[in-house]
Amino acid sequence: MQGILVKIKVQQSGTDGRFKGSVTSKDIAEELNKQFGIEVDKRKIVLNEQIKAYGTYSVEVKLYPEITGKMNVLVYGE
């Protein structure tokens, strides 16, 4: 999983670099499947903080009970 960069495009940005709502583990799982063909249950994706602003985030994925991986998520707008 390391080295994977999931790109998520978000619309409706505010003036301070934030957007309405947040990017969820479901959004990340769907984009991971679309972009790389990798299926991961959304409950296996751990978000340490809510993703409410543009930028790059490191996200933990629980692959097996004692094995975790990390991937990067890039959130950008138009």
C-alpha positions, 0 to 999 in steps of 0.5 A: 500500500505504501507508495499509493496516492489516491486522488480525490477531487472535491467541489464547493470550496470555501474561501479559506481552503476548506470545503463543505462536508468532509472526505470519508473512509467510504470516499477513499475506499471507492476511489482506491477501487476506481483508480487502482482496482484494490478493494478495501472495506471502508471500516479498515481505513483509519482516519486520525482526523477529519479531512476537511481541507485540501492537501495530502494526508497519510491514511492507515489501512488495517489489512489484517489483525496485526498488519497495517499499511499506509497510503497517501490521499491527495484532496484537491479542487477545481 
